[in-house]
């Protein structure tokens, strides 16, 4: 990291602590020596997964997202529980939200969806060898599942009907793998 761009924390205050998010307000020294206030959300991290069927189709979900008061088309995902690795979270969330268990997993990438105001890291996985075992939705989860082709999903994205950032990024990666432009990541057994 370039030291000339670094901001140094001088003090930090916990402004709010909710069920899983925290809001902090820090005082920081800027590269030019000035002092500024920085506010940001602390997030425990998350994992998303692209469930791949043997015929090439993928599993997506539609879910109402309260902050935007809208239903979104997205790949399954969930926040890390204490003590979980991102892979463990992905495996747990896949069963809970979709009712499928995957035999093989591959890490695609880690993203930081909101670098200007949150410390969230989200790992995106591919999973295949799907077996239906039954859903176990959380009490406050309501979502619909759809099995779609990658082509349909790309068309939806290009038409502006997929605005969820993790899903957009996962679609772009998957399109590169399927087209042969990028090599597939190495899958590991669950």
C-alpha positions in Angstrom: 0.0 0.0 0.0 1.3 3.5 -0.8 2.2 5.2 2.5 1.5 8.6 1.0 -2.2 7.8 0.7 -2.6 6.2 4.1 -5.0 7.7 6.7 -4.1 7.1 10.3 -6.7 6.4 13.0 -6.4 8.8 15.9 -9.5 7.7 17.9 -12.5 5.5 17.4 -16.0 5.6 18.9 -18.7 3.0 18.7 -21.8 5.0 17.8 -24.3 2.2 17.4 -24.3 -1.6 17.9 -27.2 -3.5 16.3 -28.0 -7.2 15.9 -25.2 -7.7 13.4 -24.0 -4.2 12.3 -21.9 -1.7 14.1 -21.4 2.0 13.3 -18.1 3.6 14.2 -17.0 7.3 14.0 -13.2 7.7 13.9 -11.0 10.7 13.9 -8.2 10.2 11.3 -5.1 12.0 10.2 -5.1 12.6 6.4 -2.0 12.3 4.2 -1.6 16.1 4.3 -1.7 16.2 8.1 -5.3 17.4 8.4 -7.7 15.7 10.8 -11.1 14.4 9.5 -14.0 12.4 10.7 -14.6 9.0 9.2 -17.9 7.1 9.7 -18.3 3.5 8.7 -20.2 0.3 9.2 -18.6 -2.8 10.6 -20.0 -6.0 9.1 -19.1 -9.5 10.1 -18.5 -10.6 6.4 -20.6 -12.7 4.1 -20.5 -15.5 1.5 -22.4 -15.9 -1.7 -22.6 -19.0 -3.9 -23.4 -19.8 -7.5 -25.2 -23.2 -7.5 -24.4 -24.9 -10.8 -26.6 -27.7 -12.1 -25.0 -30.5 -14.3 -26.8 -29.1 -17.3 -25.2 -25.7 -16.9 -28.2 -23.9 -15.4 -27.8 -21.9 -12.2 -30.0 -21.4 -9.2 -31.0 -17.9 -8.3 -33.5 -16.4 -5.8 -35.8 -13.5 -5.6 -35.9 -11.8 -2.2 -37.4 -8.6 -0.8 -34.6 -6.3 0.5 -36.0 -4.0 3.1 -33.5 -1.0 2.8 -34.6 -0.5 -0.8 -38.2 -1.8 -0.5 -37.8 -3.9 -3.6 -37.5 -7.5 -4.7 -34.1 -8.4 -6.1 -32.8 -11.2 -8.3 -29.6 -12.6 -6.7 -27.5 -15.5 -6.0 -27.9 -17.0 -2.5 -25.8 -15.5 0.2 -25.6 -14.9 3.9 -23.6 -13.3 6.7 -20.9 -15.1 8.6 -21.9 -16.4 12.0 -19.3 -16.2 14.8 -16.5 -18.8 14.3 -17.5 -19.7 10.8 -15.2 -19.6 7.8 -16.7 -18.1 4.5 -16.9 -21.6 3.1 -18.8 -22.9 6.1 -21.2 -20.0 5.8 -21.7 -20.7 2.1 -22.4 -24.4 2.7 -24.9 -23.6 5.5 -26.7 -20.9 3.6 -27.0 -23.0 0.5 -29.0 -25.6 2.4 -31.0 -23.1 4.4 -32.0 -20.9 1.5 -32.2 -23.4 -1.4 -32.5 -26.8 0.1 -29.5 -28.1 -1.9 -26.2 -29.5 -0.7 -23.2 -29.3 -3.0 -20.5 -32.0 -3.3 -17.8 -29.6 -4.7 -16.9 -26.0 -4.0 -14.5 -23.5 -5.5 -13.6 -20.0 -4.3 -14.0 -17.5 -7.1 -13.1 -14.2 -5.5 -13.4 -11.9 -2.5 -15.1 -8.5 -3.0 -15.7 -5.5 -0.8 -19.1 -4.3 -1.9 -19.2 -0.9 -0.2 -15.6 0.3 0.4 -16.6 3.9 1.0 -18.6 3.2 4.1 -18.3 -0.4 5.2 -15.6 -3.0 6.0 -17.6 -5.9 4.6 -15.8 -8.7 2.8 -17.8 -11.1 0.7 -16.4 -14.3 -0.7 -18.1 -15.7 -3.9 -18.0 -19.5 -4.4 -19.1 -21.8 -7.2 -20.7 -25.1 -6.1 -21.7 -28.1 -8.1 -22.8 -31.7 -7.6 -26.1 -30.5 -6.1 -28.4 -32.8 -4.2 -31.8 -31.6 -2.9 -32.0 -32.2 0.9 -34.8 -29.7 1.9 -34.9 -26.0 2.9 -34.5 -24.6 6.4 -35.2 -20.9 5.9 -34.6 -18.6 8.8 -37.8 -17.3 10.5 -37.5 -13.9 8.8 -36.5 -15.2 5.3 -39.0 -15.3 2.5 -37.7 -16.0 -1.0 -38.5 -17.7 -4.3 -36.1 -19.9 -6.2 -35.6 -20.1 -10.0 -33.4 -22.3 -12.1 -32.2 -20.2 -15.1 -29.6 -20.4 -17.9 -26.5 -18.2 -17.8 -27.6 -16.6 -21.1 -31.0 -15.6 -19.6 -29.2 -14.2 -16.5 -26.7 -12.2 -18.7 -29.7 -10.8 -20.6 -31.4 -9.7 -17.4 -28.2 -8.1 -16.2 -27.7 -6.2 -19.5 -31.3 -5.1 -19.4 -30.7 -3.5 -16.0 -32.8 -6.0 -14.1 -30.0 -7.3 -11.9 -28.6 -4.6 -9.8 -27.2 -6.6 -6.9 -23.5 -6.2 -7.0 -22.5 -9.7 -5.8 -24.7 -11.2 -8.5 -23.4 -8.9 -11.2 -19.8 -9.8 -10.3 -20.5 -13.5 -10.1 -22.3 -13.5 -13.5 -19.3 -11.8 -15.1 -16.9 -14.4 -13.6 -19.1 -17.3 -14.6 -19.4 -16.0 -18.1 -15.6 -15.9 -18.4 -15.3 -19.5 -17.1 -18.1 -20.9 -19.4 -16.7 -19.1 -22.5 -13.2 -20.4 -21.9 -11.7 -16.9 -21.6 -10.6 -17.8 -18.0 -9.7 -21.2 -16.6 -12.2 -22.7 -14.1 -11.1 -22.6 -10.5 -10.1 -25.8 -8.8 -13.1 -27.5 -7.1 -12.6 -29.2 -3.8 -14.9 -31.8 -2.1 -17.3 -30.4 0.5 
